[in-house]
Amino acid sequence: MYLVVVGILALILTFPASPFPGLAQRLPALTLVAAATLAPAAVAWLTCRRAVRLLEAEPEDPSRGQAAYGRGVTISQYALALAHGGVIACTGWLSFCQRLPHIDWIPGLPGLVAATPFLMSIVFVWIALYPAERAGRQIALEHGLFAGRPVHPIWELRNYLVFQFRHQVLFILAPMLLVLVARDLIDWNKDDLIARFKNQDAPDLLLGVAAIGVAIVTPLLLRYVWDTRPLPAGPLRDQLETLCRRLGMRCQEILVWRTGGMIVNAMVMGVIPQFRYVLITDALLERMDDSKIEAVFGHESGHVKRRHIWFFMLFALISGCMMTVISQYLRAERRWFEVLLIVAGALMVLKWGLVFGWISRNFERQADLFGVRTLALTGLPCGSRCELHTAQGNAAAPFAALDGRRLGREPLCPTAAHVFADMLFEVAKLNGIPPEAPSWRHGSISLRARSVEAMALDPGAARRFERRVGRIQAGILIAAALSALWAGWSIRAWTLLGISL
């Protein structure tokens, strides 16, 4: 859902008016807006019915029902993206919202009004999907009771909607709204900015700087948008802080992400240490032992130490530079406006729909390897002979000299890899995710588990994979540098600094 929300809000941010206003008249446009608001919910309701039937028919093996529910969620997200992307691109809806009386003087509000049908549509989709969500949670609760694990009451619809909105919409909407406010303020002073900097692209560049600033401070905002609190003092916090020091991984705080015991997960957010937070859900802390929590923490630390967040930002920068270059051609060649805009849209879909997913899956696997190495760093007893250890059994001696700040070239310990793979399967089971279920951003749990265990037995494969990820990162860095140079040349960025060429 995150990318759908980002995509639709990005369209609203990018286009103050619809680029293809085929339905510019008020009544047809409003009719299409209403249809787009309700149609995704109808799709979700149809797919949800089948998932509920399968879950109720096979509660002892809910994998088919879970898979059907996952497909239903994916189809609903596609329906949301297509319906509301079409409304924004092909009707006069954005122009109507910009011209509404009494709100056009409030920065950010016209864009928020334009997004309202989309936000309502998301809520309707969640209402339609809730019966399948509840059925799956009910089965998980019964399995948890049978296994003697901690359980929590299943959310009522109201609690479910509040949680989903906070964590899947407000998570994106809050920072995007800040950028919308900046866009409107800059747009209202556009002529003065152009005259001040003697460059017609100065407003767009200033908006880019504002967006970067929002991206940096967003983790601080999200800490309060989500329900979080600092991890209490105790042995676990001491272990994780010690691990941070050994890894050289700086963060502002380790937070407990309170989900009512419904989600077993963790994440890291923040580009710079002053605004970086590691979040661990309450359910993960309740249901996993310390070694597996350290494995999860090691995985999240891997994203920081391998600079994945920075490379994702560079990947986004490439898109911004591409759009800047295309916008220059649009100004020069208005007759090619529609063609170039379609080409730009196709490139963005290809870049974010295929390339981003492939890069993200490789980064996840690299973070998995870092998590395995982190487990070994903690002194996890090794039960097999491996290249990392000098003898069978408990081989703690090698870790005294192991430099956690430079993990990456050491062989993988098979015992640590097995514990990490077991952690992945347990996370999938507790979240009701079939291990073989594909994931566009992460890859399937089974594939990731097999990968870390195979690389532990074949150190050469691990080294080849690390080199492949290094080439991917080098490619992103080169593409970002070339894109920035091209965009800077196309807008004559040197004139902003008073330099004449």
C-alpha positions as CSV (number, residue, x, y, z in Angstrom):
1,M,0.0,0.0,0.0
2,Y,2.9,2.4,0.7
3,L,3.9,2.7,-3.0
4,V,0.3,3.3,-4.1
5,V,-0.1,6.1,-1.5
6,V,3.3,7.6,-2.5
7,G,2.4,7.3,-6.2
8,I,-1.0,9.0,-6.0
9,L,0.3,11.8,-3.7
10,A,3.3,12.3,-5.9
11,L,0.9,12.9,-8.9
12,I,-1.0,15.5,-6.9
13,L,2.3,17.1,-5.8
14,T,3.7,17.1,-9.4
15,F,0.7,18.3,-11.3
16,P,-1.3,21.3,-10.1
17,A,-3.6,20.6,-13.0
18,S,-4.4,17.4,-14.8
19,P,-1.9,16.7,-17.7
20,F,-4.6,15.0,-19.9
21,P,-7.9,16.7,-18.9
22,G,-10.1,14.7,-21.3
23,L,-13.0,15.0,-18.9
24,A,-12.8,18.7,-18.0
25,Q,-16.5,19.2,-17.5
26,R,-17.6,19.1,-13.9
27,L,-20.4,16.4,-13.9
28,P,-18.5,13.7,-15.9
29,A,-15.4,14.3,-13.8
30,L,-17.3,14.1,-10.5
31,T,-19.0,10.9,-11.7
32,L,-15.7,9.3,-12.5
33,V,-14.3,10.4,-9.1
34,A,-17.2,8.7,-7.4
35,A,-16.8,5.5,-9.4
36,A,-13.0,5.5,-8.7
37,T,-13.8,5.9,-5.0
38,L,-16.1,2.9,-4.8
39,A,-14.7,0.5,-7.5
40,P,-11.6,-0.7,-5.6
41,A,-13.7,-1.5,-2.6
42,A,-16.0,-3.7,-4.8
43,V,-12.9,-5.5,-6.1
44,A,-11.6,-6.0,-2.6
45,W,-15.0,-7.4,-1.4
46,L,-15.2,-9.9,-4.2
47,T,-11.6,-11.2,-3.5
48,C,-12.2,-11.2,0.2
49,R,-15.2,-13.5,0.0
50,R,-13.1,-16.3,-1.6
51,A,-10.4,-15.8,1.0
52,V,-12.8,-16.1,3.9
53,R,-14.4,-19.3,2.4
54,L,-11.0,-20.9,2.1
55,L,-9.9,-19.9,5.7
56,E,-13.2,-21.2,7.2
57,A,-13.0,-24.4,5.2
58,E,-9.4,-25.2,6.0
59,P,-8.5,-23.7,9.4
60,E,-5.9,-26.4,10.1
61,D,-4.0,-25.4,7.0
62,P,-4.8,-21.7,6.3
63,S,-2.1,-21.3,3.6
64,R,-4.5,-21.3,0.7
65,G,-6.8,-18.8,2.3
66,Q,-3.8,-16.6,3.3
67,A,-2.5,-16.7,-0.3
68,A,-6.0,-15.8,-1.6
69,Y,-6.1,-12.9,0.8
70,G,-2.7,-11.7,-0.2
71,R,-3.7,-11.8,-3.9
72,G,-6.9,-9.9,-3.0
73,V,-4.8,-7.2,-1.3
74,T,-2.5,-6.9,-4.3
75,I,-5.4,-6.7,-6.8
76,S,-7.1,-4.1,-4.6
77,Q,-4.0,-2.0,-4.6
78,Y,-3.7,-2.2,-8.4
79,A,-7.3,-1.1,-8.6
80,L,-6.7,1.9,-6.3
81,A,-3.6,3.0,-8.3
82,L,-5.3,2.7,-11.7
83,A,-8.6,4.2,-10.7
84,H,-7.3,7.3,-8.9
85,G,-4.2,7.7,-11.2
86,G,-6.7,7.9,-14.0
87,V,-8.8,10.5,-12.2
88,I,-5.9,12.7,-11.5
89,A,-4.4,12.4,-15.0
90,C,-7.5,12.4,-17.2
91,T,-10.1,14.6,-15.5
92,G,-10.3,18.2,-14.3
93,W,-10.5,17.1,-10.7
94,L,-7.2,18.8,-9.7
95,S,-8.3,22.1,-11.3
96,F,-11.6,21.9,-9.5
97,C,-9.9,21.5,-6.2
98,Q,-7.5,24.4,-6.9
99,R,-10.4,26.7,-7.6
100,L,-12.6,25.8,-4.6
101,P,-13.6,29.0,-2.7
102,H,-12.3,29.7,0.8
103,I,-9.5,27.1,0.7
104,D,-7.2,28.3,-2.2
105,W,-5.4,30.6,0.2
106,I,-4.4,27.9,2.7
107,P,-1.2,26.2,1.6
108,G,-1.5,22.4,1.2
109,L,-5.3,22.3,1.6
110,P,-6.2,22.1,-2.1
111,G,-3.9,19.2,-2.5
112,L,-5.4,17.5,0.6
113,V,-8.9,18.0,-0.8
114,A,-7.8,16.5,-4.1
115,A,-6.5,13.4,-2.2
116,T,-9.7,13.0,-0.2
117,P,-11.5,10.6,-2.6
118,F,-8.4,8.4,-2.7
119,L,-8.1,8.3,1.1
120,M,-11.8,7.5,1.4
121,S,-11.3,4.7,-1.2
122,I,-8.5,3.2,0.9
123,V,-10.7,3.1,3.9
124,F,-13.5,1.4,1.9
125,V,-11.0,-1.2,0.7
126,W,-9.9,-1.9,4.3
127,I,-13.6,-2.3,5.4
128,A,-14.1,-4.8,2.5
129,L,-11.0,-6.7,3.4
130,Y,-11.6,-6.8,7.2
131,P,-13.5,-10.1,7.3
132,A,-10.6,-12.0,5.7
133,E,-8.1,-10.2,8.0
134,R,-10.2,-11.1,11.0
135,A,-10.6,-14.7,9.9
136,G,-6.8,-15.1,9.5
137,R,-6.1,-13.4,12.9
138,Q,-8.6,-15.7,14.5
139,I,-6.8,-18.8,13.2
140,A,-3.5,-17.3,14.4
141,L,-4.9,-16.6,17.8
142,E,-6.2,-20.2,18.2
143,H,-2.8,-21.6,17.1
144,G,-1.1,-19.3,19.6
145,L,-3.3,-20.5,22.4
146,F,-2.7,-24.1,21.5
147,A,1.1,-23.5,21.4
148,G,1.0,-21.6,24.7
149,R,2.3,-18.3,23.2
150,P,1.1,-14.8,24.3
151,V,-2.0,-13.7,22.4
152,H,-4.0,-10.5,22.2
153,P,-7.7,-9.9,21.4
154,I,-8.5,-9.5,17.7
155,W,-9.0,-5.9,16.6
156,E,-12.5,-4.6,16.2
157,L,-13.1,-2.8,12.9
158,R,-12.6,0.6,14.4
159,N,-9.2,-0.3,15.9
160,Y,-8.2,-2.0,12.7
161,L,-9.0,1.1,10.6
162,V,-7.2,3.4,12.9
163,F,-4.1,1.3,13.0
164,Q,-4.0,0.9,9.2
165,F,-4.6,4.6,8.6
166,R,-1.8,5.6,11.0
167,H,0.7,3.0,9.7
168,Q,0.0,2.9,6.0
169,V,-1.4,6.3,5.1
170,L,-0.5,8.9,7.7
171,F,3.0,7.4,7.5
172,I,3.3,8.9,4.0
173,L,0.6,11.6,4.2
174,A,2.2,13.6,7.0
175,P,5.6,14.3,5.3
176,M,4.0,14.6,1.9
177,L,1.6,17.3,3.3
178,L,4.6,19.3,4.4
179,V,6.0,19.1,0.9
180,L,2.6,20.2,-0.5
181,V,2.6,23.2,1.8
182,A,6.1,24.0,0.6
183,R,5.0,23.7,-3.0
184,D,2.1,26.0,-2.6
185,L,4.2,28.6,-0.8
186,I,6.8,28.5,-3.4
187,D,4.3,28.6,-6.2
188,W,2.7,31.7,-4.7
189,N,6.1,33.5,-4.8
190,K,7.2,32.0,-8.0
191,D,7.8,35.2,-9.9
192,D,9.8,36.8,-7.1
193,L,12.0,33.7,-6.8
194,I,12.7,33.7,-10.6
195,A,13.6,37.4,-10.5
196,R,15.8,36.9,-7.4
197,F,17.8,34.0,-8.8
198,K,17.5,34.9,-12.5
199,N,16.6,31.3,-13.3
200,Q,13.1,30.1,-14.2
201,D,13.8,26.7,-12.5
202,A,14.7,28.3,-9.1
203,P,11.2,27.5,-7.6
204,D,11.6,23.8,-8.6
205,L,15.1,23.6,-7.2
206,L,13.9,25.2,-3.9
207,L,11.1,22.7,-3.7
208,G,13.6,19.9,-4.1
209,V,15.7,21.3,-1.3
210,A,12.5,21.5,0.9
211,A,11.7,17.8,0.0
212,I,15.2,16.7,1.0
213,G,14.8,18.5,4.3
214,V,11.5,16.9,5.0
215,A,13.0,13.5,4.2
216,I,15.7,14.0,6.8
217,V,13.4,15.0,9.6
218,T,10.5,12.7,8.8
219,P,11.7,9.9,11.2
220,L,11.2,12.3,14.1
221,L,7.7,13.1,12.9
222,L,6.8,9.4,12.4
223,R,8.0,8.5,15.8
224,Y,4.9,10.3,17.1
225,V,2.6,9.5,14.2
226,W,3.1,5.8,15.1
227,D,2.5,4.5,18.6
228,T,6.0,4.1,20.0
229,R,8.0,4.3,23.2
230,P,11.7,3.8,24.1
231,L,12.7,0.2,24.8
232,P,12.8,-0.1,28.6
233,A,16.1,-0.4,30.4
234,G,17.0,-4.0,31.0
235,P,19.2,-6.9,29.7
236,L,17.8,-6.8,26.2
237,R,18.4,-3.1,25.8
238,D,21.9,-3.5,27.2
239,Q,22.6,-6.3,24.6
240,L,21.3,-4.2,21.7
241,E,23.2,-1.1,22.7
242,T,26.4,-3.1,23.1
243,L,25.7,-4.5,19.6
244,C,25.3,-1.0,18.3
245,R,28.6,0.0,19.7
246,R,30.4,-3.1,18.3
247,L,28.8,-2.5,14.9
248,G,29.4,1.2,14.8
249,M,25.7,1.7,14.1
250,R,24.5,5.0,15.6
251,C,20.9,5.8,16.2
252,Q,18.9,8.3,18.2
253,E,16.7,5.7,20.0
254,I,15.6,2.0,20.0
255,L,11.8,2.1,20.1
256,V,9.1,-0.4,20.9
257,W,6.5,-0.1,18.1
258,R,3.2,-0.8,19.8
259,T,0.8,-2.7,17.5
260,G,-1.4,-4.4,20.0
261,G,0.5,-7.6,19.6
262,M,-0.7,-8.0,16.0
263,I,2.5,-7.5,13.9
264,V,5.8,-9.3,14.3
265,N,8.3,-7.0,12.6
266,A,11.1,-4.4,12.9
267,M,12.4,-1.6,10.8
268,V,15.0,1.2,10.7
269,M,14.3,4.7,9.5
270,G,16.5,7.7,9.2
271,V,19.3,8.9,6.9
272,I,21.5,10.5,9.6
273,P,22.1,9.3,13.1
274,Q,20.5,12.3,14.8
275,F,17.2,11.3,13.1
276,R,17.6,7.6,13.0
277,Y,15.4,5.2,14.9
278,V,15.2,1.4,15.2
279,L,11.7,0.1,15.8
280,I,10.9,-3.4,17.1
281,T,7.2,-4.4,17.5
282,D,5.7,-5.4,20.8
283,A,4.7,-8.8,19.3
284,L,8.3,-9.6,18.2
285,L,9.6,-8.8,21.7
286,E,6.9,-11.0,23.3
287,R,7.2,-14.0,21.0
288,M,10.9,-14.4,20.2
289,D,13.9,-15.3,22.2
290,D,16.9,-12.9,22.6
291,S,19.0,-14.6,19.9
292,K,16.3,-14.1,17.3
293,I,15.7,-10.6,18.3
294,E,19.4,-10.0,17.9
295,A,19.1,-11.6,14.4
296,V,16.3,-9.2,13.5
297,F,18.3,-6.2,14.9
298,G,21.3,-7.3,12.9
299,H,19.3,-7.4,9.7
300,E,18.0,-3.8,10.3
301,S,21.6,-2.7,11.2
302,G,22.7,-4.2,7.9
303,H,20.5,-1.7,6.1
304,V,22.3,1.1,7.9
305,K,25.8,-0.2,7.6
306,R,25.4,-1.1,3.9
307,R,23.9,2.4,3.3
308,H,20.8,1.1,1.7
309,I,18.7,4.1,2.7
310,W,21.3,6.4,1.0
311,F,21.2,4.4,-2.2
312,F,17.4,4.5,-2.2
313,M,17.5,8.2,-1.9
314,L,20.0,8.4,-4.8
315,F,17.6,6.1,-6.8
316,A,14.8,8.6,-6.1
317,L,17.1,11.5,-7.1
318,I,17.5,9.8,-10.5
319,S,13.7,10.1,-11.0
320,G,13.7,13.8,-10.0
321,C,16.5,14.5,-12.4
322,M,14.8,12.6,-15.2
323,M,11.6,14.6,-14.7
324,T,13.6,17.9,-14.6
325,V,15.2,17.1,-18.0
326,I,11.9,16.0,-19.5
327,S,10.2,19.2,-18.2
328,Q,12.8,21.2,-20.1
329,Y,12.0,19.5,-23.3
330,L,8.3,20.0,-22.6
331,R,8.8,23.7,-22.4
332,A,10.7,23.7,-25.7
333,E,8.5,21.3,-27.6
334,R,4.9,21.8,-26.5
335,R,3.6,19.8,-29.5
336,W,5.2,16.7,-28.0
337,F,3.7,17.3,-24.6
338,E,1.5,14.2,-24.5
339,V,4.0,11.9,-26.0
340,L,6.8,12.9,-23.7
341,L,4.6,12.8,-20.7
342,I,3.5,9.2,-21.6
343,V,7.1,8.2,-22.1
344,A,8.1,9.7,-18.7
345,G,5.2,7.9,-17.0
346,A,6.2,4.6,-18.6
347,L,9.8,5.1,-17.5
348,M,8.7,5.8,-14.0
349,V,6.5,2.7,-13.9
350,L,9.4,0.6,-15.3
351,K,11.9,2.1,-12.9
352,W,9.8,1.8,-9.7
353,G,7.8,-1.2,-10.6
354,L,10.6,-3.5,-11.8
355,V,14.1,-2.0,-11.2
356,F,13.3,-0.8,-7.7
357,G,11.9,-4.2,-6.6
358,W,14.9,-6.0,-8.0
359,I,17.3,-3.7,-6.2
360,S,15.3,-3.9,-3.0
361,R,15.3,-7.7,-3.0
362,N,19.1,-7.7,-3.4
363,F,19.5,-5.2,-0.5
364,E,17.3,-7.4,1.7
365,R,19.4,-10.5,1.0
366,Q,22.6,-8.4,1.8
367,A,21.0,-7.3,5.1
368,D,20.2,-11.0,5.8
369,L,23.9,-11.9,5.4
370,F,24.7,-9.0,7.7
371,G,22.2,-10.3,10.2
372,V,23.9,-13.8,10.1
373,R,27.3,-12.2,10.7
374,T,25.9,-10.1,13.6
375,L,24.7,-13.3,15.2
376,A,28.1,-14.7,15.0
377,L,29.5,-11.5,16.5
378,T,27.3,-11.9,19.6
379,G,29.2,-15.2,20.3
380,L,26.4,-17.5,19.3
381,P,27.7,-21.1,20.1
382,C,28.7,-22.8,16.9
383,G,27.6,-26.5,16.7
384,S,29.4,-27.3,13.5
385,R,32.9,-26.9,11.9
386,C,33.0,-23.8,9.8
387,E,35.5,-21.5,8.3
388,L,34.7,-18.7,10.8
389,H,35.5,-20.8,13.8
390,T,38.7,-22.6,14.6
391,A,37.2,-25.6,16.3
392,Q,33.9,-27.4,16.9
393,G,31.6,-26.6,19.7
394,N,31.7,-23.2,21.6
395,A,34.3,-21.2,19.8
396,A,34.0,-17.8,21.4
397,A,37.7,-16.9,21.1
398,P,37.7,-15.6,17.5
399,F,35.1,-12.9,18.4
400,A,37.3,-11.0,20.7
401,A,39.3,-9.8,17.7
402,L,36.4,-9.6,15.2
403,D,35.8,-6.0,14.1
404,G,32.1,-5.5,14.1
405,R,32.5,-2.1,12.3
406,R,33.8,-3.9,9.2
407,L,31.7,-7.0,8.9
408,G,31.3,-8.2,5.4
409,R,34.2,-10.3,4.3
410,E,34.0,-13.1,6.9
411,P,32.6,-16.5,6.0
412,L,29.1,-17.2,7.3
413,C,28.7,-19.5,10.3
414,P,26.2,-22.3,9.4
415,T,24.8,-22.3,12.9
416,A,24.1,-18.6,12.8
417,A,22.7,-19.0,9.3
418,H,20.3,-21.7,10.6
419,V,19.2,-19.6,13.5
420,F,18.6,-16.7,11.2
421,A,16.6,-18.8,8.7
422,D,14.6,-20.2,11.6
423,M,13.8,-16.6,12.6
424,L,12.6,-15.8,9.1
425,F,10.2,-18.8,9.1
426,E,8.9,-17.9,12.6
427,V,8.3,-14.3,11.6
428,A,6.3,-15.5,8.6
429,K,4.3,-18.0,10.7
430,L,3.4,-15.4,13.4
431,N,2.4,-12.9,10.7
432,G,0.3,-15.4,8.8
433,I,2.5,-15.2,5.7
434,P,3.0,-18.4,3.6
435,P,6.8,-19.0,3.4
436,E,6.6,-19.4,-0.4
437,A,4.5,-16.2,-0.9
438,P,6.4,-13.9,-3.3
439,S,7.2,-10.4,-2.1
440,W,8.0,-7.7,-4.6
441,R,10.3,-5.8,-2.2
442,H,11.7,-8.6,0.0
443,G,11.5,-11.9,-1.8
444,S,9.8,-14.9,-0.3
445,I,10.7,-16.1,3.1
446,S,11.7,-19.6,1.8
447,L,14.0,-18.1,-0.8
448,R,15.7,-15.9,1.7
449,A,16.1,-18.7,4.2
450,R,17.5,-21.1,1.6
451,S,19.9,-18.4,0.3
452,V,21.6,-17.6,3.7
453,E,22.0,-21.3,4.5
454,A,23.4,-22.1,1.1
455,M,25.9,-19.2,1.3
456,A,27.0,-20.3,4.7
457,L,28.0,-23.6,3.1
458,D,29.6,-21.9,0.1
459,P,31.7,-18.9,1.1
460,G,32.5,-18.2,-2.6
461,A,28.8,-17.7,-3.3
462,A,28.5,-15.2,-0.5
463,R,31.5,-13.3,-1.8
464,R,30.1,-13.3,-5.4
465,F,26.8,-12.0,-4.1
466,E,28.4,-9.2,-2.1
467,R,30.4,-8.2,-5.2
468,R,27.1,-8.2,-7.3
469,V,25.4,-5.8,-4.7
470,G,28.5,-3.6,-4.9
471,R,28.1,-3.4,-8.7
472,I,24.4,-2.5,-8.2
473,Q,25.4,0.3,-5.8
474,A,28.1,1.6,-8.1
475,G,25.6,1.6,-10.9
476,I,23.1,3.7,-8.8
477,L,25.9,6.1,-7.8
478,I,27.1,6.6,-11.4
479,A,23.5,6.9,-12.7
480,A,22.7,9.5,-10.0
481,A,25.8,11.5,-10.7
482,L,25.2,11.5,-14.5
483,S,21.5,12.4,-14.0
484,A,22.4,15.2,-11.7
485,L,24.9,16.6,-14.2
486,W,22.4,16.4,-17.1
487,A,19.6,18.0,-15.1
488,G,22.0,20.7,-13.8
489,W,23.1,21.5,-17.3
490,S,19.6,21.6,-18.7
491,I,18.5,24.2,-16.1
492,R,21.8,26.1,-16.1
493,A,22.2,25.5,-12.4
494,W,25.5,27.5,-12.3
495,T,23.5,30.7,-12.8
496,L,22.0,30.2,-9.3
497,L,25.5,30.7,-7.9
498,G,26.1,33.8,-10.0
499,I,28.5,31.9,-12.3
500,S,28.5,32.7,-16.0
501,L,29.7,30.2,-18.6
